[in-house]
Amino acid sequence: MLLGRMGLRRGQAAGIHRSDCHMLADSRALGCDYKGPHIHVRRRENANGAWSKSRESWIQPVDFLVVQAYDQYADERFALLGAGGSDFLLVNLFRGVHGAPMTPEAIYELFERLTRRAGLSRKVGPHMARRAFGSNVSDAGGELDEIQALLGQKHPESARPYVIPDRARLREAVERVPSPRELHGRGER
């Protein structure tokens, strides 16, 4: 969800701390004036080797699906670890040292395992989820500056490679182009 619904890189996702997550409609009680559920994406040194490629920190709004997934994950994490584990959001729950922060490499390995389990003929990697997010925002009517901000990129043109139009949207674009008859009248000369 962090990669596919938020467009984060695997290093950014692995570097999120629980204290970065504000999943309330109003987070003023947490000392944050940003409205709505969101995650603070920060560049910092992390014990698990994760870091944000973006030099600037930003606030990433999240939708109800991310909030719901967060709640389910928090419940599962608490059932397995209690209040223990590190402050990192993503921790090992089933492999390695339980409660230790998940590494960016572990996210890559998770994508490999899920690709095999799904029986996909094509390898699906973490960065593909980021690209899909950018394309989904574009297909939903998002502008390039919005995609840039949501991907945490500094320059507007940096977002362009992430915008891959949906084939149906391309078909609709072609069908919107009027025929010469519609432009110049039916059979009139």
Residue, then its C-alpha position, 0 to 999 in steps of 0.5 A: m500500500l505504501l508503494g502502490r497507493m502512496g508512490l513511495r520508494r522502498g527505501q522511503a517506506a522502510g524508513i517510515h517511523r510509527s511517529d511519522c504516521h498520522m492516520l486521524a482526521d485531525s492530528r492537532a493532538l499529535g502536534c500536527d496541523y496538517k488536515g486529514p490522514h497523512i504520513h510524514v516522509r523524512r530523509r534521515e539516517n536509519a539503522n536498517g539502511a533505509w533512506s529517502k532519496s528526496r532531500e526534502s521532507w514532505i507530507q503525503p496524504v493517504d486515502f481510506l485504503v491506506v488507513q484501513a491497511y495501517d489499522q489492520y497491520a497495527d492490530e497484527r503487529f500488536a498481536l505478535l509483538g505487543a507494544g514491543g518492536s522498534d519505532f519503525l512502521l515496517v518490522n519483521l513479523f515472521r522472518g528474522v528478528h521479530g520486531a526488527p526494522m524491515t530493510p529495503e532489500a526485504i521489501y524487494e524480496l517480498f515483491e519477488r515472493l508475491t510475484r512467484r506466488a501469484g504465478l505471474s510470468r513477468k517480474v514485478g518490482p517495487h518501483m513498478a508500484r511507484r510508476a503505477f501510482g503516478s499513472n493512476v493519479s494522471d488517469a484520475g485527472g491529476e496534473l503533473d505538478e500534483i504527481q511531482a508533489l505526491l512522488g516527492q520530487k523536486h523538479p516538475e519534469s521528474a514526474r513525467p516518466y511516471v505518467i504512462p497513460d491508460r490504453a482506454r484513456l488513449r482510445e478516448a482521446v482518439e475518439r474525441v478528435p472530430s472527423p473532417r466531416e464534423l469539422h467542415g460540415r457533412g458533405e458541404r463543399 
